[in-house]
Amino acid sequence: MPASSASSVVRFGSFEFDVLSGELRRSGMRVNLQDQPLRVLECLLERPGQLVSREDLRRRLWSGDTFVDFEQGLNAAVKRLRETLADSAESPRFIETVPRRGYRFVAPVGCDVPDADAPRNSEPEKPSDGAASRSSAGRLRYVALISGTALVVIMVAAMTGWLRRTGPARPQRLEIHLGRDQRQPAYS
């Protein structure tokens, strides 16, 4: 997403990044993220799917007259960003490491372009075939989950009704009779 783009919100996974305000949200809730990890995210989202070199990130995060341990600082910023996104270097969902070269944002992204003429409650665009199949699979999993839950609830209700109808097992009286020779001697 180039900086000259009119897009203001970039969506990926359950996250939204508002380029204009510099806010990251997860499922609508604001996520606190320090300045450097936020700037790394912004750099990666400007070129999703493309390699962003470590040198490009150094130029964007630290000015030429700043003296820092660049390697440690960048690694710490990416680590904090991954923690916030619940991502990992071993199996990346969002940020892929290209060893000794840089990073790549690998998740699919979507952009919202504000339109002053469009009404606020307009219908969303129809998803592409790939998005429709993912959406359909998600609905199928949801229906299966609800159906399974309903089945368990019905079984528990049926079992509870059956146990109430039959009632609890009544304790039976057990009598033990001891014969004369089995009686204990009386102590005096």
SELUM-437964 format. One record per atom (N, C-alpha, C): residue number from 0; residue in one letter; atom name; x, y, z. Coordinates in nm, 3 decimals, always signed. Each point is the difference from the previous one (the first is absolute). Layout:
// residues N
> k; r; a; u; v; w
> NUM; a; CA; X; Y; Z
...
//
This chain:
// residues 188
> k; r; a; u; v; w
> 0; m; N; +0.083; -0.116; +0.000
> 0; m; CA; -0.083; +0.116; +0.000
> 0; m; C; +0.088; +0.123; +0.000
> 1; p; N; +0.014; +0.071; -0.107
> 1; p; CA; +0.082; +0.118; -0.007
> 1; p; C; -0.054; +0.110; +0.087
> 2; a; N; +0.091; +0.088; +0.044
> 2; a; CA; -0.040; +0.108; +0.088
> 2; a; C; -0.093; +0.097; -0.070
> 3; s; N; +0.005; +0.011; -0.132
> 3; s; CA; -0.084; +0.093; -0.073
> 3; s; C; -0.142; -0.052; -0.018
> 4; s; N; -0.024; -0.122; +0.040
> 4; s; CA; -0.132; -0.060; -0.014
> 4; s; C; -0.101; +0.072; +0.087
> 5; a; N; -0.127; -0.001; -0.043
> 5; a; CA; -0.105; +0.065; +0.077
> 5; a; C; -0.054; -0.092; +0.108
> 6; s; N; +0.052; -0.123; +0.010
> 6; s; CA; -0.047; -0.094; +0.101
> 6; s; C; +0.035; +0.051; +0.139
> 7; s; N; -0.093; -0.024; +0.091
> 7; s; CA; +0.029; +0.043; +0.136
> 7; s; C; +0.010; -0.118; +0.095
> 8; v; N; -0.069; -0.111; -0.028
> 8; v; CA; +0.001; -0.115; +0.089
> 8; v; C; +0.044; -0.123; -0.078
> 9; v; N; +0.099; -0.071; +0.056
> 9; v; CA; +0.048; -0.124; -0.059
> 9; v; C; -0.044; -0.113; +0.093
> 10; r; N; -0.065; -0.101; -0.055
> 10; r; CA; -0.050; -0.113; +0.079
> 10; r; C; +0.083; -0.125; -0.033
> 11; f; N; +0.032; -0.075; +0.106
> 11; f; CA; +0.068; -0.129; -0.018
> 11; f; C; -0.035; -0.085; +0.121
> 12; g; N; -0.043; -0.123; -0.026
> 12; g; CA; -0.045; -0.086; +0.109
> 12; g; C; -0.110; +0.069; +0.078
> 13; s; N; +0.011; +0.000; +0.133
> 13; s; CA; -0.098; +0.069; +0.084
> 13; s; C; +0.047; +0.141; +0.035
> 14; f; N; +0.102; +0.049; -0.071
> 14; f; CA; +0.059; +0.131; +0.029
> 14; f; C; -0.039; +0.104; -0.104
> 15; e; N; +0.004; +0.126; +0.046
> 15; e; CA; -0.018; +0.116; -0.087
> 15; e; C; +0.109; +0.099; +0.037
> 16; f; N; +0.064; +0.058; -0.100
> 16; f; CA; +0.100; +0.103; +0.025
> 16; f; C; -0.046; +0.127; -0.071
> 17; d; N; -0.026; +0.105; +0.078
> 17; d; CA; -0.040; +0.128; -0.056
> 17; d; C; +0.126; +0.080; -0.029
> 18; v; N; +0.028; +0.019; -0.127
> 18; v; CA; +0.123; +0.067; -0.042
> 18; v; C; +0.000; +0.146; +0.045
> 19; l; N; -0.115; +0.066; -0.008
> 19; l; CA; -0.006; +0.142; +0.033
> 19; l; C; +0.021; +0.026; +0.148
> 20; s; N; -0.064; -0.080; +0.085
> 20; s; CA; +0.014; +0.022; +0.144
> 20; s; C; +0.115; -0.081; +0.060
> 21; g; N; +0.052; -0.099; -0.073
> 21; g; CA; +0.107; -0.084; +0.052
> 21; g; C; -0.048; -0.093; +0.110
> 22; e; N; -0.128; -0.041; -0.004
> 22; e; CA; -0.057; -0.088; +0.102
> 22; e; C; -0.015; -0.141; -0.054
> 23; l; N; +0.033; -0.097; +0.087
> 23; l; CA; -0.020; -0.141; -0.031
> 23; l; C; -0.116; -0.049; +0.085
> 24; r; N; -0.092; -0.070; -0.061
> 24; r; CA; -0.116; -0.055; +0.071
> 24; r; C; -0.011; -0.149; -0.029
> 25; r; N; -0.045; -0.073; +0.103
> 25; r; CA; -0.027; -0.142; -0.017
> 25; r; C; -0.145; -0.022; +0.037
> 26; s; N; -0.077; -0.051; -0.094
> 26; s; CA; -0.143; -0.020; +0.018
> 26; s; C; -0.068; +0.126; +0.054
> 27; g; N; +0.043; +0.115; -0.050
> 27; g; CA; -0.060; +0.127; +0.038
> 27; g; C; +0.059; +0.065; +0.124
> 28; m; N; +0.081; -0.073; +0.076
> 28; m; CA; +0.059; +0.054; +0.124
> 28; m; C; +0.140; +0.052; -0.029
> 29; r; N; +0.030; +0.119; +0.051
> 29; r; CA; +0.131; +0.061; -0.023
> 29; r; C; +0.109; -0.083; +0.068
> 30; v; N; +0.110; -0.020; -0.071
> 30; v; CA; +0.114; -0.076; +0.050
> 30; v; C; +0.113; +0.099; +0.024
> 31; n; N; +0.057; -0.001; +0.120
> 31; n; CA; +0.114; +0.086; +0.029
> 31; n; C; +0.126; -0.062; -0.058
> 32; l; N; +0.070; +0.081; -0.078
> 32; l; CA; +0.123; -0.046; -0.063
> 32; l; C; +0.097; +0.117; -0.003
> 33; q; N; +0.123; -0.026; +0.041
> 33; q; CA; +0.101; +0.106; +0.003
> 33; q; C; +0.027; +0.053; -0.140
> 34; d; N; +0.063; +0.117; -0.005
> 34; d; CA; +0.021; +0.071; -0.125
> 34; d; C; +0.080; -0.080; -0.103
> 35; q; N; +0.113; -0.057; +0.038
> 35; q; CA; +0.083; -0.070; -0.100
> 35; q; C; -0.069; -0.124; -0.058
> 36; p; N; -0.060; -0.088; +0.082
> 36; p; CA; -0.071; -0.113; -0.060
> 36; p; C; -0.116; +0.047; -0.091
> 37; l; N; -0.065; +0.110; +0.039
> 37; l; CA; -0.108; +0.054; -0.082
> 37; l; C; +0.053; +0.050; -0.134
> 38; r; N; +0.115; +0.063; +0.001
> 38; r; CA; +0.061; +0.049; -0.125
> 38; r; C; +0.049; -0.116; -0.087
> 39; v; N; +0.048; -0.108; +0.063
> 39; v; CA; +0.039; -0.119; -0.077
> 39; v; C; -0.124; -0.056; -0.070
> 40; l; N; -0.111; -0.009; +0.074
> 40; l; CA; -0.125; -0.050; -0.059
> 40; l; C; -0.042; +0.088; -0.118
> 41; e; N; +0.007; +0.130; +0.018
> 41; e; CA; -0.037; +0.092; -0.107
> 41; e; C; +0.086; -0.022; -0.124
> 42; c; N; +0.130; -0.017; +0.018
> 42; c; CA; +0.091; -0.026; -0.113
> 42; c; C; -0.037; -0.129; -0.072
> 43; l; N; -0.029; -0.104; +0.077
> 43; l; CA; -0.032; -0.130; -0.060
> 43; l; C; -0.134; +0.006; -0.074
> 44; l; N; -0.098; +0.074; +0.056
> 44; l; CA; -0.131; +0.009; -0.063
> 44; l; C; +0.001; +0.089; -0.125
> 45; e; N; +0.101; +0.084; -0.013
> 45; e; CA; +0.011; +0.081; -0.121
> 45; e; C; +0.032; -0.087; -0.121
> 46; r; N; +0.066; -0.115; +0.024
> 46; r; CA; +0.039; -0.089; -0.110
> 46; r; C; -0.029; -0.145; +0.038
> 47; p; N; -0.129; -0.035; +0.016
> 47; p; CA; -0.031; -0.138; +0.040
> 47; p; C; +0.047; -0.100; -0.106
> 48; g; N; +0.055; -0.110; +0.048
> 48; g; CA; +0.049; -0.103; -0.090
> 48; g; C; +0.138; +0.027; -0.057
> 49; q; N; +0.054; +0.120; +0.022
> 49; q; CA; +0.132; +0.034; -0.053
> 49; q; C; +0.102; +0.006; +0.113
> 50; l; N; +0.123; -0.025; -0.034
> 50; l; CA; +0.107; +0.006; +0.098
> 50; l; C; +0.027; +0.146; +0.038
> 51; v; N; +0.002; +0.027; +0.130
> 51; v; CA; +0.042; +0.131; +0.052
> 51; v; C; +0.135; -0.026; +0.065
> 52; s; N; +0.104; +0.059; -0.056
> 52; s; CA; +0.135; -0.030; +0.047
> 52; s; C; +0.025; +0.059; +0.138
> 53; r; N; +0.095; -0.060; +0.069
> 53; r; CA; +0.039; +0.049; +0.132
> 53; r; C; +0.053; +0.145; -0.012
> 54; e; N; +0.066; +0.029; -0.111
> 54; e; CA; +0.052; +0.136; -0.022
> 54; e; C; -0.114; +0.100; -0.018
> 55; d; N; -0.105; -0.038; -0.073
> 55; d; CA; -0.117; +0.087; -0.014
> 55; d; C; -0.062; +0.029; +0.137
> 56; l; N; -0.009; -0.103; +0.082
> 56; l; CA; -0.058; +0.018; +0.133
> 56; l; C; +0.090; +0.088; +0.086
> 57; r; N; +0.131; -0.015; -0.012
> 57; r; CA; +0.091; +0.084; +0.077
> 57; r; C; -0.019; +0.147; -0.036
> 58; r; N; -0.009; +0.028; -0.130
> 58; r; CA; -0.019; +0.139; -0.044
> 58; r; C; -0.132; +0.058; +0.050
> 59; r; N; -0.105; -0.083; +0.004
> 59; r; CA; -0.131; +0.049; +0.042
> 59; r; C; -0.010; +0.016; +0.151
> 60; l; N; +0.066; -0.086; +0.076
> 60; l; CA; -0.014; +0.003; +0.145
> 60; l; C; +0.100; +0.091; +0.069
> 61; w; N; +0.121; +0.012; -0.053
> 61; w; CA; +0.102; +0.080; +0.066
> 61; w; C; +0.061; +0.096; -0.101
> 62; s; N; +0.010; +0.125; +0.040
> 62; s; CA; +0.062; +0.098; -0.089
> 62; s; C; +0.150; -0.027; -0.009
> 63; g; N; +0.065; +0.063; -0.099
> 63; g; CA; +0.142; -0.023; -0.025
> 63; g; C; +0.089; +0.042; +0.115
> 64; d; N; -0.043; +0.096; +0.082
> 64; d; CA; +0.084; +0.047; +0.110
> 64; d; C; -0.031; -0.070; +0.132
> 65; t; N; -0.084; -0.105; -0.004
> 65; t; CA; -0.031; -0.077; +0.120
> 65; t; C; +0.095; -0.118; +0.009
> 66; f; N; +0.061; -0.014; +0.117
> 66; f; CA; +0.092; -0.111; +0.020
> 66; f; C; -0.063; -0.101; +0.095
> 67; v; N; -0.039; -0.115; -0.055
> 67; v; CA; -0.060; -0.108; +0.078
> 67; v; C; +0.058; -0.131; -0.050
> 68; d; N; -0.020; -0.104; +0.079
> 68; d; CA; +0.033; -0.135; -0.047
> 68; d; C; -0.117; -0.041; -0.090
> 69; f; N; +0.013; +0.031; -0.128
> 69; f; CA; -0.107; -0.020; -0.096
> 69; f; C; -0.053; -0.143; +0.001
> 70; e; N; +0.088; -0.099; -0.005
> 70; e; CA; -0.041; -0.140; -0.006
> 70; e; C; -0.089; -0.036; +0.119
> 71; q; N; +0.047; +0.035; +0.119
> 71; q; CA; -0.075; -0.032; +0.122
> 71; q; C; -0.132; +0.078; +0.003
> 72; g; N; +0.003; +0.127; -0.038
> 72; g; CA; -0.121; +0.083; +0.001
> 72; g; C; -0.105; -0.050; -0.096
> 73; l; N; +0.041; -0.034; -0.122
> 73; l; CA; -0.095; -0.051; -0.099
> 73; l; C; -0.055; -0.135; +0.042
> 74; n; N; +0.087; -0.088; +0.047
> 74; n; CA; -0.046; -0.132; +0.044
> 74; n; C; -0.100; +0.012; +0.115
> 75; a; N; +0.026; +0.092; +0.094
> 75; a; CA; -0.092; +0.021; +0.113
> 75; a; C; -0.134; +0.055; -0.049
> 76; a; N; +0.003; +0.093; -0.095
> 76; a; CA; -0.124; +0.059; -0.053
> 76; a; C; -0.084; -0.106; -0.072
> 77; v; N; +0.064; -0.085; -0.081
> 77; v; CA; -0.073; -0.105; -0.072
> 77; v; C; -0.053; -0.103; +0.100
> 78; k; N; +0.077; -0.031; +0.102
> 78; k; CA; -0.045; -0.096; +0.102
> 78; k; C; -0.124; +0.053; +0.072
> 79; r; N; +0.000; +0.128; +0.039
> 79; r; CA; -0.118; +0.059; +0.067
> 79; r; C; -0.120; +0.001; -0.094
> 80; l; N; +0.024; +0.030; -0.126
> 80; l; CA; -0.109; +0.001; -0.097
> 80; l; C; -0.059; -0.140; -0.015
> 81; r; N; +0.086; -0.100; -0.011
> 81; r; CA; -0.049; -0.138; -0.012
> 81; r; C; -0.079; -0.041; +0.124
> 82; e; N; +0.047; +0.038; +0.118
> 82; e; CA; -0.073; -0.033; +0.123
> 82; e; C; -0.139; +0.062; -0.002
> 83; t; N; -0.009; +0.124; -0.044
> 83; t; CA; -0.128; +0.069; -0.005
> 83; t; C; -0.094; -0.067; -0.100
> 84; l; N; +0.053; -0.046; -0.112
> 84; l; CA; -0.081; -0.064; -0.103
> 84; l; C; -0.021; -0.149; +0.026
> 85; a; N; +0.057; -0.053; +0.109
> 85; a; CA; -0.006; -0.143; +0.031
> 85; a; C; +0.056; -0.081; -0.117
> 86; d; N; +0.114; +0.045; -0.051
> 86; d; CA; +0.066; -0.061; -0.115
> 86; d; C; +0.131; -0.063; +0.047
> 87; s; N; +0.058; -0.084; -0.080
> 87; s; CA; +0.130; -0.059; +0.037
> 87; s; C; +0.090; -0.005; -0.122
> 88; a; N; +0.129; +0.005; +0.025
> 88; a; CA; +0.098; -0.006; -0.108
> 88; a; C; +0.003; -0.140; -0.061
> 89; e; N; -0.026; -0.103; +0.081
> 89; e; CA; +0.007; -0.139; -0.046
> 89; e; C; -0.113; -0.033; -0.096
> 90; s; N; -0.121; +0.047; +0.029
> 90; s; CA; -0.114; -0.025; -0.089
> 90; s; C; -0.078; +0.132; -0.015
> 91; p; N; +0.051; +0.088; -0.085
> 91; p; CA; -0.059; +0.134; -0.010
> 91; p; C; -0.137; +0.001; -0.067
> 92; r; N; -0.091; +0.076; +0.061
> 92; r; CA; -0.130; +0.026; -0.061
> 92; r; C; +0.001; +0.139; -0.063
> 93; f; N; +0.083; +0.090; +0.056
> 93; f; CA; +0.002; +0.139; -0.045
> 93; f; C; +0.138; +0.044; -0.051
> 94; i; N; +0.104; -0.023; +0.081
> 94; i; CA; +0.132; +0.053; -0.033
> 94; i; C; +0.099; -0.114; -0.021
> 95; e; N; +0.051; -0.008; -0.122
> 95; e; CA; +0.099; -0.102; -0.034
> 95; e; C; +0.139; +0.063; +0.005
> 96; t; N; +0.093; -0.071; +0.063
> 96; t; CA; +0.139; +0.046; +0.002
> 96; t; C; +0.074; -0.058; -0.120
> 97; v; N; +0.069; +0.087; -0.072
> 97; v; CA; +0.088; -0.044; -0.108
> 97; v; C; +0.141; +0.019; +0.058
> 98; p; N; +0.065; -0.109; +0.042
> 98; p; CA; +0.125; +0.010; +0.074
> 98; p; C; +0.103; +0.094; -0.064
> 99; r; N; +0.054; +0.087; +0.083
> 99; r; CA; +0.104; +0.097; -0.034
> 99; r; C; -0.040; +0.101; -0.107
> 100; r; N; -0.127; -0.005; -0.042
> 100; r; CA; -0.044; +0.094; -0.105
> 100; r; C; -0.109; +0.094; +0.048
> 101; g; N; -0.101; -0.054; +0.069
> 101; g; CA; -0.109; +0.086; +0.045
> 101; g; C; -0.124; -0.078; +0.037
> 102; y; N; -0.116; +0.063; -0.021
> 102; y; CA; -0.127; -0.059; +0.041
> 102; y; C; -0.102; +0.020; -0.111
> 103; r; N; -0.102; -0.088; +0.003
> 103; r; CA; -0.107; +0.007; -0.100
> 103; r; C; -0.133; -0.020; +0.073
> 104; f; N; -0.099; +0.084; -0.032
> 104; f; CA; -0.134; -0.018; +0.056
> 104; f; C; -0.072; -0.100; -0.089
> 105; v; N; -0.038; -0.116; +0.055
> 105; v; CA; -0.050; -0.110; -0.082
> 105; v; C; -0.151; -0.021; +0.006
> 106; a; N; -0.068; +0.064; +0.094
> 106; a; CA; -0.145; -0.017; +0.011
> 106; a; C; -0.072; +0.082; -0.107
> 107; p; N; -0.116; -0.049; -0.045
> 107; p; CA; -0.077; +0.081; -0.094
> 107; p; C; -0.049; +0.127; +0.069
> 108; v; N; +0.001; +0.112; -0.071
> 108; v; CA; -0.045; +0.127; +0.056
> 108; v; C; -0.113; +0.055; -0.085
> 109; g; N; -0.086; +0.077; +0.067
> 109; g; CA; -0.108; +0.070; -0.067
> 109; g; C; +0.003; +0.145; +0.044
> 110; c; N; -0.041; +0.090; -0.088
> 110; c; CA; +0.003; +0.143; +0.031
> 110; c; C; -0.140; +0.057; -0.010
> 111; d; N; -0.032; +0.091; +0.090
> 111; d; CA; -0.123; +0.078; -0.007
> 111; d; C; +0.034; +0.136; -0.055
> 112; v; N; -0.067; +0.039; -0.104
> 112; v; CA; +0.021; +0.132; -0.058
> 112; v; C; -0.119; +0.086; +0.037
> 113; p; N; +0.021; +0.106; +0.078
> 113; p; CA; -0.113; +0.083; +0.038
> 113; p; C; -0.056; +0.072; -0.123
> 114; d; N; -0.132; +0.003; -0.012
> 114; d; CA; -0.067; +0.067; -0.111
> 114; d; C; -0.101; +0.096; +0.057
> 115; a; N; +0.021; +0.128; -0.020
> 115; a; CA; -0.087; +0.102; +0.058
> 115; a; C; -0.141; -0.007; -0.055
> 116; d; N; -0.018; -0.048; -0.126
> 116; d; CA; -0.133; -0.004; -0.061
> 116; d; C; -0.080; -0.123; +0.039
> 117; a; N; +0.069; -0.104; +0.050
> 117; a; CA; -0.069; -0.125; +0.033
> 117; a; C; -0.069; +0.012; +0.135
> 118; p; N; -0.123; -0.053; +0.011
> 118; p; CA; -0.067; +0.002; +0.131
> 118; p; C; +0.072; -0.093; +0.097
> 119; r; N; -0.011; +0.029; +0.128
> 119; r; CA; +0.071; -0.077; +0.103
> 119; r; C; -0.046; -0.144; +0.007
> 120; n; N; -0.127; -0.028; -0.023
> 120; n; CA; -0.054; -0.135; +0.017
> 120; n; C; -0.017; -0.070; -0.134
> 121; s; N; +0.089; +0.026; -0.096
> 121; s; CA; -0.010; -0.066; -0.129
> 121; s; C; +0.038; -0.146; +0.014
> 122; e; N; -0.051; -0.081; -0.095
> 122; e; CA; +0.030; -0.143; +0.005
> 122; e; C; +0.144; -0.025; -0.035
> 123; p; N; +0.066; -0.095; +0.068
> 123; p; CA; +0.139; -0.031; -0.033
> 123; p; C; +0.009; -0.067; -0.136
> 124; e; N; +0.117; +0.011; -0.062
> 124; e; CA; +0.021; -0.064; -0.128
> 124; e; C; -0.005; -0.150; +0.015
> 125; k; N; -0.039; -0.067; -0.108
> 125; k; CA; -0.003; -0.145; -0.001
> 125; k; C; +0.142; -0.053; +0.001
> 126; p; N; +0.030; -0.103; +0.081
> 126; p; CA; +0.136; -0.053; +0.003
> 126; p; C; +0.033; -0.073; -0.129
> 127; s; N; +0.130; -0.011; -0.029
> 127; s; CA; +0.046; -0.075; -0.116
> 127; s; C; -0.028; -0.148; +0.022
> 128; d; N; +0.017; -0.081; -0.105
> 128; d; CA; -0.028; -0.143; +0.012
> 128; d; C; +0.081; -0.065; +0.111
> 129; g; N; +0.128; +0.036; +0.011
> 129; g; CA; +0.085; -0.056; +0.106
> 129; g; C; -0.050; +0.039; +0.137
> 130; a; N; -0.038; +0.128; +0.016
> 130; a; CA; -0.052; +0.047; +0.128
> 130; a; C; -0.134; -0.064; +0.028
> 131; a; N; -0.082; -0.021; -0.104
> 131; a; CA; -0.131; -0.062; +0.019
> 131; a; C; +0.015; -0.143; +0.048
> 132; s; N; +0.097; -0.074; -0.055
> 132; s; CA; +0.017; -0.139; +0.043
> 132; s; C; +0.052; -0.006; +0.143
> 133; r; N; +0.089; +0.095; +0.038
> 133; r; CA; +0.047; +0.003; +0.139
> 133; r; C; -0.115; +0.036; +0.092
> 134; s; N; -0.085; +0.094; -0.043
> 134; s; CA; -0.114; +0.042; +0.080
> 134; s; C; -0.099; -0.116; +0.013
> 135; s; N; -0.022; -0.073; -0.110
> 135; s; CA; -0.090; -0.114; +0.001
> 135; s; C; +0.052; -0.109; +0.094
> 136; a; N; +0.130; -0.025; -0.003
> 136; a; CA; +0.059; -0.101; +0.089
> 136; a; C; -0.015; +0.044; +0.146
> 137; g; N; +0.016; +0.129; +0.025
> 137; g; CA; -0.017; +0.052; +0.136
> 137; g; C; -0.143; -0.018; +0.049
> 138; r; N; -0.097; +0.026; -0.089
> 138; r; CA; -0.140; -0.019; +0.037
> 138; r; C; -0.029; -0.146; +0.027
> 139; l; N; +0.057; -0.088; -0.080
> 139; l; CA; -0.021; -0.143; +0.019
> 139; l; C; +0.053; -0.046; +0.135
> 140; r; N; +0.119; +0.048; +0.038
> 140; r; CA; +0.055; -0.034; +0.132
> 140; r; C; -0.090; +0.054; +0.111
> 141; y; N; -0.053; +0.120; -0.018
> 141; y; CA; -0.087; +0.062; +0.100
> 141; y; C; -0.129; -0.083; +0.016
> 142; v; N; -0.060; -0.040; -0.112
> 142; v; CA; -0.123; -0.081; +0.005
> 142; v; C; +0.029; -0.134; +0.067
> 143; a; N; +0.114; -0.061; -0.032
> 143; a; CA; +0.036; -0.128; +0.062
> 143; a; C; +0.019; +0.015; +0.150
> 144; l; N; +0.063; +0.111; +0.043
> 144; l; CA; +0.021; +0.024; +0.142
> 144; l; C; -0.133; +0.019; +0.071
> 145; i; N; -0.089; +0.080; -0.057
> 145; i; CA; -0.131; +0.024; +0.061
> 145; i; C; -0.081; -0.130; +0.004
> 146; s; N; +0.003; -0.078; -0.107
> 146; s; CA; -0.075; -0.126; -0.004
> 146; s; C; +0.052; -0.098; +0.105
> 147; g; N; +0.132; -0.011; +0.011
> 147; g; CA; +0.058; -0.089; +0.100
> 147; g; C; -0.035; +0.043; +0.142
> 148; t; N; +0.004; +0.129; +0.025
> 148; t; CA; -0.036; +0.052; +0.132
> 148; t; C; -0.146; -0.028; +0.030
> 149; a; N; -0.087; +0.022; -0.097
> 149; a; CA; -0.143; -0.026; +0.019
> 149; a; C; -0.024; -0.148; +0.029
> 150; l; N; +0.070; -0.089; -0.070
> 150; l; CA; -0.014; -0.143; +0.022
> 150; l; C; +0.041; -0.038; +0.142
> 151; v; N; +0.108; +0.055; +0.050
> 151; v; CA; +0.045; -0.029; +0.136
> 151; v; C; -0.103; +0.050; +0.101
> 152; v; N; -0.054; +0.119; -0.021
> 152; v; CA; -0.100; +0.056; +0.092
> 152; v; C; -0.124; -0.088; +0.002
> 153; i; N; -0.045; -0.045; -0.118
> 153; i; CA; -0.118; -0.087; -0.008
> 153; i; C; +0.025; -0.132; +0.072
> 154; m; N; +0.118; -0.058; -0.017
> 154; m; CA; +0.031; -0.127; +0.066
> 154; m; C; +0.003; +0.015; +0.152
> 155; v; N; +0.059; +0.110; +0.049
> 155; v; CA; +0.005; +0.024; +0.144
> 155; v; C; -0.141; +0.019; +0.054
> 156; a; N; -0.084; +0.074; -0.071
> 156; a; CA; -0.138; +0.023; +0.044
> 156; a; C; -0.078; -0.131; +0.002
> 157; a; N; +0.019; -0.084; -0.102
> 157; a; CA; -0.070; -0.128; -0.005
> 157; a; C; +0.045; -0.090; +0.115
> 158; m; N; +0.127; -0.004; +0.027
> 158; m; CA; +0.052; -0.084; +0.109
> 158; m; C; -0.052; +0.049; +0.134
> 159; t; N; -0.003; +0.132; +0.018
> 159; t; CA; -0.051; +0.057; +0.125
> 159; t; C; -0.147; -0.034; +0.017
> 160; g; N; -0.080; +0.011; -0.105
> 160; g; CA; -0.143; -0.034; +0.007
> 160; g; C; -0.020; -0.147; +0.031
> 161; w; N; +0.079; -0.086; -0.062
> 161; w; CA; -0.013; -0.144; +0.026
> 161; w; C; +0.033; -0.032; +0.145
> 162; l; N; +0.107; +0.061; +0.053
> 162; l; CA; +0.037; -0.026; +0.139
> 162; l; C; -0.106; +0.051; +0.097
> 163; r; N; -0.061; +0.111; -0.030
> 163; r; CA; -0.106; +0.053; +0.088
> 163; r; C; -0.124; -0.088; -0.006
> 164; r; N; -0.033; -0.051; -0.117
> 164; r; CA; -0.119; -0.082; -0.015
> 164; r; C; +0.015; -0.132; +0.074
> 165; t; N; +0.114; -0.062; -0.012
> 165; t; CA; +0.019; -0.129; +0.065
> 165; t; C; +0.028; +0.018; +0.148
> 166; g; N; +0.044; +0.117; +0.037
> 166; g; CA; +0.028; +0.028; +0.140
> 166; g; C; +0.129; -0.064; +0.044
> 167; p; N; +0.050; +0.048; +0.110
> 167; p; CA; +0.125; -0.058; +0.049
> 167; p; C; -0.026; -0.140; +0.057
> 168; a; N; +0.100; -0.081; -0.002
> 168; a; CA; -0.012; -0.135; +0.057
> 168; a; C; -0.025; +0.013; +0.149
> 169; r; N; -0.104; -0.074; +0.047
> 169; r; CA; -0.033; +0.006; +0.143
> 169; r; C; +0.094; -0.093; +0.077
> 170; p; N; +0.050; +0.050; +0.110
> 170; p; CA; +0.086; -0.088; +0.080
> 170; p; C; -0.083; -0.112; +0.061
> 171; q; N; +0.054; -0.118; -0.002
> 171; q; CA; -0.070; -0.114; +0.059
> 171; q; C; +0.054; -0.024; +0.139
> 172; r; N; -0.089; -0.043; +0.085
> 172; r; CA; +0.036; -0.026; +0.137
> 172; r; C; +0.069; -0.136; +0.007
> 173; l; N; +0.112; +0.000; +0.061
> 173; l; CA; +0.078; -0.122; +0.012
> 173; l; C; +0.003; -0.039; +0.146
> 174; e; N; -0.053; -0.118; +0.028
> 174; e; CA; -0.001; -0.048; +0.139
> 174; e; C; +0.098; -0.114; +0.014
> 175; i; N; +0.075; +0.005; +0.107
> 175; i; CA; +0.096; -0.105; +0.027
> 175; i; C; -0.038; -0.062; +0.134
> 176; h; N; -0.023; -0.129; -0.001
> 176; h; CA; -0.035; -0.072; +0.123
> 176; h; C; +0.118; -0.087; +0.041
> 177; l; N; +0.037; +0.016; +0.121
> 177; l; CA; +0.108; -0.081; +0.052
> 177; l; C; -0.059; -0.113; +0.084
> 178; g; N; +0.051; -0.118; -0.020
> 178; g; CA; -0.046; -0.114; +0.077
> 178; g; C; +0.056; +0.007; +0.143
> 179; r; N; -0.046; -0.093; +0.088
> 179; r; CA; +0.043; +0.001; +0.140
> 179; r; C; +0.150; -0.020; +0.013
> 180; d; N; +0.058; -0.090; -0.076
> 180; d; CA; +0.142; -0.025; +0.020
> 180; d; C; +0.086; +0.112; -0.059
> 181; q; N; -0.059; +0.085; -0.078
> 181; q; CA; +0.080; +0.104; -0.060
> 181; q; C; -0.003; +0.131; +0.079
> 182; r; N; -0.079; -0.003; +0.109
> 182; r; CA; -0.007; +0.121; +0.078
> 182; r; C; +0.129; +0.020; +0.078
> 183; q; N; +0.029; +0.125; +0.018
> 183; q; CA; +0.120; +0.034; +0.076
> 183; q; C; -0.026; -0.021; +0.149
> 184; p; N; +0.102; -0.050; +0.074
> 184; p; CA; -0.021; -0.018; +0.145
> 184; p; C; -0.017; +0.136; +0.067
> 185; a; N; -0.083; +0.003; +0.094
> 185; a; CA; -0.024; +0.125; +0.074
> 185; a; C; +0.112; +0.022; +0.097
> 186; y; N; +0.044; +0.118; +0.014
> 186; y; CA; +0.105; +0.035; +0.094
> 186; y; C; -0.063; +0.054; +0.124
> 187; s; N; +0.051; -0.037; +0.113
> 187; s; CA; -0.055; +0.053; +0.122
> 187; s; C; +0.101; +0.078; +0.077
//
